[in-house]
Amino acid sequence: MHPLRPAHEVILTHAGNSVVLRASLRAASNLDNLPGGLPAVLDQIAGQNFTTITNVIRATCTDMQAAERLLTSLHDQPLEAFMQRAQSAILDLIAHILPASEEAATESPQAPARPWAEHFKELYGFGTGWLGWTPETTWSASIAEITAAFEAHVDRIVTQNGGSRDSDTDHAGTATASNIYTSEQLAQIEEQGFDPAFDRAGLRALRARNEA
């Protein structure tokens, strides 16, 4: 497990202009909404597709005006050096947005892949619904930050209602898939005032999905 850090940021500069790209939930969702979704974006960035690079800069920047100034500075100039810097910065950013992408690829091929859009929507619900964050705070947070905060929130719920961490795993020391917490189960815990299973495997699964 890697230590939790604030959302990763990359500074991209060109011709005296700079823009900050942030590995936030907003950036993740924006990237997945680009044509072809995240898989297509990764392929096109690897091929230094100029249109995709400009789209990604706009999708992940913290200041749209700064992004537009930088992109305007590219007009009528050689692009080779910029494209290499931009490609490196964007790949670094995406690696921090999706730290579990390699782990997800090792999952059973028989299990249907969960769309990233569904995962991002769920995280947004965790932030604005369960944690009570504002939409802006939630969009600006990283996937790892939201996951850690949500886990701490449910830790508190379970502990307050007599729960225990001892049943996090089965006798083999691994999380049991049949006991994964869902949003509905957690809502039931809050409504009933206790956790009937005292199970924490779902939080383990969520954390494993987002850890580097």
Beta strands, then each sheet from edge to edge (+ up, - down):
strand 1: 9-14
strand 2: 17-22
sheet 1: 1+ 2-
end
